[in-house]
């Protein structure tokens, strides 16, 4: 079964779209998680799964116009319709088969970060599309111990669907956020580090496939200490049969300034780690002005640099699974509201907001007025923006993608991904 992205036009309804593509109404509703199917909005991108399209010719239509309508060539339409003797003489009412088959671009690895409170149904529905499940997170304590989490159900579910569960360790201070001082302690105090290494080994033995290190906001002077720690972890864990990945900030140069960037050594991590997860998102973030979370032009800048110093096949490009809702006018320091991509699309429908698409960021957005008369601007991802960024995996020869996070289920995302790529699965040693 193949996938088409239909952008809603004026006058469209779920029923008319189902008639046009010859697919059940309920499939469209389910695949797009439509909260109120009677309120689809102009500009909304809908995924349509179909074997082929039966198009009924209307007065004035030519094969060329029909080919433009569906984004296929005249030649492919003629190949699918050998009964058309004279392409210049199609007639109104004639049924023409529109070929929509698409060849997949290859097999990729897909990682998904999940919090332990993920809904069981969401987890089970997502695991078929994953290679790795990064369980977030075991926070490292100042003595090198790991704060416990309820990870056993996630480990079991992942292994049951041939998905490798990854142990995520972070320098998040318990109950707080990423802590630079904690990172320094871990990276420079050998007694603490010795304890951490042994605790990681012990935790991995509970059913994990590998380790993911997500250390952020490391002091620049600890850059080499972080490199040394990564080398120690890989040299310790590889002989034990575990993989090691790291999550790195989205850099566009090796000497990019800023606490988030300076200690993340792309070249060194690319040499030692099995996978590099690039956090290519958060250009639009909680305290930013309204903009796309992962504008494709900015993602490209990161990849342009990354592939020069990291083997491309090791890179998993970050994919955000959320958007933001800003109150206007934007005031610096005020916070936007995070929402899932599905919730964003349903918000547009419930507020009667036309969805627009930015051709530079390759991302959808819309405006609405709330019950208190305040204007809002919402940026999120839809099938078009997801498809555009997923094409970068093939273009740059990357190993795959990594989602932050999979705690909300976006059916359209997985339909788009599986229409473009096959997903690699892991095997476990008994």
N, C-alpha and C positions, 0 to 999 in steps of 0.2 A: 504494500500500500504506500502511496506517495503523498506528499504534503504540498499544499498550495497556501500562500498567504493572501487572503482577501482583505483589502482595505475598504471599509464600509463607505458607500457613497450615499448621497441624498436619495431617499426613496427605498433604500434597501431594508429588508426585514430578514429575520432568521429563516422564515418560510421561503422567501424569494431566493435567498442564497442557497438554501437546500435544494430548491428546484433547479437552480442554475447549474449546480455541480452534481446533482443526482445523488446526494448523500442524505441520510436521515437527519431530521431536525434535532433529535436528541443527541446525536453524535456531536453536532456543532455546539450545542449547549454544554455538554460534558467536557469536551476537549478545551473549551475556552472558559470553563467555570463561570458561566454567565449567571449572575445573581438574579437578574430580571431580564429574561430573553426579549421582552417587549421594548426594551430601552437601549438597544445598541445604538452607538453614537457615530456620527460622521467622523471619519479619520481613524476609527478603531480598527486594529489589525486582528483578524481572526484566522486561526489555522484550520484548514480543511483537509481532512484525510480522505483520499479517494483513489480508486484504481484508474479511472479515466473520466473525462468530461464529455457528456453528450450535449453538444451545442445545437440549438435550433436557430437556423439562419433567419434574421429579420430583414424587412425591406431595406434596401440600400447597402447592405453589408457585402463586403468583398472578402476574399481569403486574406488579403493583406491586413484589413482592419481587424479581422478575427484573430489573426496571428499576433497583432499588437495588443489586443485585448487580453490575451492569455500569456503573453511573453514567450511564445514559441515561434519557430520559423515556419514559413509557408511550406518549405520542403518537408518538414517533419509532419505537418498536417496532411500533405498529399501522400506521404508514405503510409500513414495510418488509415487513409481513405482511398484505396485503389479503385473504388467505384466512381471517383470523380474523373470523368473523361476530359472535361474542359474546365480548367480552373477559373476561367473568366466568366463561366455561366452557371454559378451556383444560384439557387432559387430560394425565395422565402419559404420557410416551413421545412426545408431540407435539414436532416440530422447529420451533423458532422462530429466525428470522434476527435477530441483534442488530446493528443498524447501528453501526459504529465510525468512520465517516468523519469527518474533522475538517478544518475550513478553516484554512489557514495564516494566520498573523498578519501576514505581509508579507515583505519582503526586507530583510536586514540585512547589515552588513559584519562579518566575523569575522577577527580577527588571532590568530596563534599564534606564541609565542616558541619558538625551537628552538636548542639547543646544536648545535655543528657535529658532535658525535659521534652525532647521532640515527641510529638504524637506518634503512637505506634503505627497507625495507618499511614501517616505521612512517610515514616521511615521505610516501611515495607513497600510502599508504592514507588519510592525513590531508588532503593537499592538495586533494582535491575539495570539502572543507568550508570552505576558507579563502578569504578575499579577499586577505589580506596574510600574509607570512611574515617575522617579525622575527628576524633571525639574530644570536644573542647570543654575544659582543659584541666590538666593536672598542674596546678600552680606550685612552683618551686618555693619552698620556705627558706628562710635565711640559714637554716642548718643543713640544707640539702635534702630534706625529706620532701615528700610529695603530698599535697593536700588531697585527701581521698574524694572520689566522685562515684556516683552510681553508674559505672560503665558496663557492668556485666551484661545487661540486656542488649545493649548496642553491639557489643563484641559478638554475642551469640547470633544476633540477627544478621550481622554482616557476614560472618563466616558461613551461615546457612545459605547465602546467595552469592558465594564466591567473590566476596568483597573483602579486601584487606583492611582490618581495623588498624588505625594508626594512633599511637599514644602521643598526644600533643602536650608538650611541656611549655610553660610560659613564665615570664618574669612579672606576672601580675601579683601584686601584694594582695593577700587574702582580703576580700571584701572591698578592694579598691581598684586600681588600674595598673597599667604597665609602669614599672618602677625602675628608674635608672640606677639607683643605689643598690637595689636588690640584684640587678644584672651584674654590677661591678663585684659584689660579694661572690656571686656564683662563679664568675669568670676569673677571679684573682685569688680567692682563698682556696688553697689546694685541699684543705681538710673538708671544707664544704663541698667542693667539687668531687672529691673521692666518694663522699657519702651519696651525692646525687647520682653518680654513675652507677653505683651498686643498686640504688633504689630504682633507677630506670630499668636495669637488667631484671630485677625482681618483678617489676610491674609488667614488663614485656612478656614475661613467662606465663601470664594469666590468659593468653590467647591472642595477643597482639601480633600484627604482621611486621610492623616497623615503627620508627620514631619520627615525629615531626617537631622540629624546634622552631618555636615562634617567640623569639626574643626581640623586643622592640624598644626604641628610645634608649639605646645603649650609648653611653658616653663615647665621644670620638676617640678618646685616649685608650679605650678598651677594644678598639677594632682588632688589633692583633691578638688580644686575649680571646676574643670571640672566635677568630680563626683557629687558634690553638685548641679551643674547646671542641669546635666542630671536627677537627682532625682527630682528636682523641676519641670522640663518640663514634666516628665512622670506623676507625681502626679497631675499636673495641667491639662494635656491634656487627660489622660485616662478617667476621669469622663465625659469629653465632647465628648467622642466617637472617639477620634483620636488615631492612632498608632504613635509610636516613634521608629525610627531606628537611628543607628549611623554607620558611616564609620570609620573603624580602620585600622591602618598601619599593615603590615604583620609581626607579632612578632613570635619569636620561643621560647621565655622565658619571664617570668614576669618582670625580671630586665634587659631586653635588653637595652643597652645604645644607646643614640642618640636622638637628638631633635625631630625626627619624631615619636619615639616610647615611650619615658618614661612616658608621661602624659596619654597615652591610657591604661586604666586599664581594661583588658579583663574581669576579673571576675566581677567587679562592673557593667560594661556595660551589661554583660550577665545576671545579676540579674534584672536590671531595664528596659532595652530596649526590644522592641518586636522583633526586628531583628538586627543582627550585620552583617554589610557588610564588609567582609575582603578584603582589597585591595591587593589581591594576584597576583600582576603584577609589572612591572617596575624593574625587575632584569636587563634586558636589557633595557636601557633608552637612552634619547637624548645624554647624555655625557659619557655613559659607553663604554667599549670595546664591540665589536660585540658579542651578545649572545641572547638566547631566551628571550622574554619578560616575559613569565610565565613558566619557566622550571618545569616540573612536580615533579622532585625530591625536588625542593625548596618549591613548593606549599605544598607538603606532610609534610615538616618540620613545616610549619605554622599550618597546620591542626592537626598534632600530638599534638602540644601544645594547640591549641585553644579548642579542644573538651574536654580537661581535666578541663577547667575552665568556659566554656560557654556551655549551653545546645545545643547539636548539631543541634536540630531542629530549633534553632533561627538563625543559621549561613547561610548567603548567600555568597557563594564563588565568589570572583571577577573573571571575565572573560574579558580579553582585546580583543577589536575588532580592532586591528591595529598591525602593525609591524614597523620595522625600517630598513633604508638603510644607511649603513656606508661606507664612503670612506676609502680605504686602501692605505698605511698602517695606522692603527689607531694611532692617536696622541692625547694624553690626553688633554682634554679641548676643542676638536673640536666636533661639533654637528652632530648627525645623522639626517637624514630626516625621518619624520613620514609618513607612508602611510597606506592605508586600506589593509586588507587581500586580497580583490579582486584585488586591484591595484598591489599588490605584485605578485600574480600569473600571472596576465597579463604582468607584467614587465618581468618575467621569460620567458614567451612565446615570447614576442617581441624582447628579446635579445638572444634568442636561448639557454637559460641556463638550464642545467639539474638540477632538484630539488633533493636535498639530504635530508635525515631524520636522525636526531640525536636520537639514541635509549635511551639515558640517559635523555635528556631534553624532549624527545618525541615532537620534534618540527622540522618543515621543514626549510631549508635555501638554498641559492644558491649564486653563484658569477657571476659577469658579468663585462665587460669592457665598459665604456661609450665612447661617441664620441671624448672625449679629451684624451683617452688612459688611464684613471684612473680605477683601479680595485675597485670593490664594493663587499660588503657582505650584504645580506638581510636575516633577520629572520622574520618570520610571523607565522600565524596559518593556518592550513588547516583542512579538515574533520577529519584526523587522530588525530591531536593534540587536537582538540575540543572534539572528542569522548573520548579520553583518560582522559581528565580532568573532563568531565561530569560524567564519571564512578565513580569519587571520591565522588560525591554527594551521591550515593547509598552506596559506601563502608564505608563512615564515618557517614552515617545517617543524612546528612545535610538537612536543610530546602529547599535549592535551590541555585540559582546563581544570580549574578548581573553583568550586562554588562557595561563596560566603553569603548566607548559610543555606542548608537545605531544610531548616525548621518549618518553612512554609512551602507548601506544594504548589508548583506552577506547572500544570499539565502541558500547557503550550510550549514551555521551554524544552521539556523532554521530547515532545513530538518533533520540534525543530531539530534538536541535536541528533535524535535517532534517524531522522531523514537524511542527515548529512554524513554521519559517521557510525561505524560500529564501535562498541565499547569493549575494551579489553577486560578480561576477568582474571583473577588470580587463582592459583592452586595452592593447597596447603600440604605441607609434609606431615604425614601421620606420625 
